[in-house]
């Protein structure tokens, strides 16, 4: 019965109830919520999003562009896998992360430049992309800041990925998502007003058990640490919920074939078991898939914004 209800899609106002419950959990116990969400829904959300992106945007762009994008992202995938195996230094991998992102943005800008009526903007984007690539390649020591900002922004990408025409129960899906993703911002502002609440980074958890961007940002803004952690954990959970449940329903994406679904669930179950065995090592392995899908989003968002 539960699986049948899940397959039927979200019921009216279900998303507000889910968002409210997640917000409450993120305020009371952000650390355990983060661990549970990442362990159970981390990899499934990556696999479901890749399938959704392929079904929604796969035929709207040239096949050669997709091949080029996948070739570039394979470099990032191999680099992150090398870091997980201990073969590559984390500083080198972080630099390659930004270089590959710059390359996929340049590829997107080049495609935009070939479209009728977009040549001027395309040339500008191409020039900016090449400049960014050069700067990032020369100054790899500064990669932490942009990587952390991208990790934070990634949680909100469903707002830009969902088509403007998509609807949930007759209402704009983008507007509903905007309402949901306003909650993490409100939580950050609300909890940051009072640093004596005792939540957030004061809980007895090691940094490996928390989002890296939360610990990084909390270090520079200690007075807002509680709000930052709760807000980022909620944003990540809403990202998972949007990708797995809301986006496919809003675009009426065809269901993934049963063999593929069973295979994805089996792989996710194996990684979840690995998380229980060694959370830190499993988190590093998950980062290989997470980086691939996150870096695929940004060029698509650029294409969507460009029209």
C-alpha positions, 0 to 999 in steps of 0.5 A, a space after each residue: 500500500 505504501 509503495 502504491 501511494 508513493 507511485 501515485 505521486 504527492 497528494 494536495 498539500 502533502 509537500 507543505 506537511 512534509 516540509 513542516 515536519 522536516 523543518 521541525 526535525 532540522 531544528 531539533 536534531 539537525 545532525 541525526 537528520 543529516 546522517 539519516 537523510 544522506 544514508 537512506 536518500 543520498 544515492 537514490 536522489 542522484 540516480 532518480 535525478 539523472 533519470 529525470 534530467 534525461 527524460 526531461 531535457 535529454 532530447 532538447 539538446 544535441 547528442 554531441 553536446 551530451 557526449 562532450 559533457 559526459 567526457 568532461 565529467 568523467 574526468 571529475 568522476 575519476 579524480 574524485 574516485 582517485 581521492 577516495 582511493 587515496 591516490 590523489 591529493 584532495 587539493 588537486 581534486 578540488 582544483 580539477 572540480 572547478 576546472 571541469 565545471 568551467 569546461 562544462 560551462 564553456 561547452 554550454 556557452 559555445 552551444 548557446 553561441 551557435 543558436 540564432 539570436 544568441 550569438 552576442 550573449 554566447 560570445 560573452 559567456 564563452 569569454 567569461 568561461 575561458 577567463 574563469 578557467 584560466 583563473 581557476 587553473 592558476 589559482 587552485 589554492 582558492 578553490 575552497 570558497 567557490 566549492 563551498 558556495 556551490 555546495 550550498 547553492 546546489 540544494 536550491 537547484 530544483 527551483 531552476 531545473 523545474 520547467 516554468 510550465 510544470 504544475 502540481 495539482 493545478 498550481 505552479 510547481 516552481 512557486 510551490 518549490 519557492 515556498 518550500 525552499 524559503 523555509 531554510 532561509 527563515 530557519 537560518 535567520 530565526 535561529 541565528 538571532 539567538 545563539 543560546 538555543 543550544 542546537 547546531 554545531 554545539 551538539 556532540 557530533 564530529 565534523 564528519 557527521 555534519 555537512 562540510 559546508 555547514 562546518 566551514 561556514 559556521 567557522 566563519 560565522 559562529 554566532 549563526 552556526 545553529 541556524 546555518 546547520 539546521 537551514 542547510 540540513 533542511 535545504 538538503 532534505 528538501 532537495 532530496 524530496 523535490 528530486 525523488 517525488 515532486 519534480 517527476 510528478 510536476 513534469 509527469 515523467 514516465 516511470 523508470 522501468 522496473 529492472 532499472 528501479 530494482 537495480 538502483 534500489 539494490 545499489 543504494 541499499 549497498 551504499 547505505 550498508 557501507 554508511 552504517 559500517 564506515 560513515 566517513 569512507 562511504 561519504 567519500 565514495 558517495 561524493 563521486 556520484 554526487 559531484 557528477 550529478 551536481 556538475 551536470 545541473 549547472 550547465 543545464 541551468 545555464 541552458 535553461 536561463 539562456 532560453 
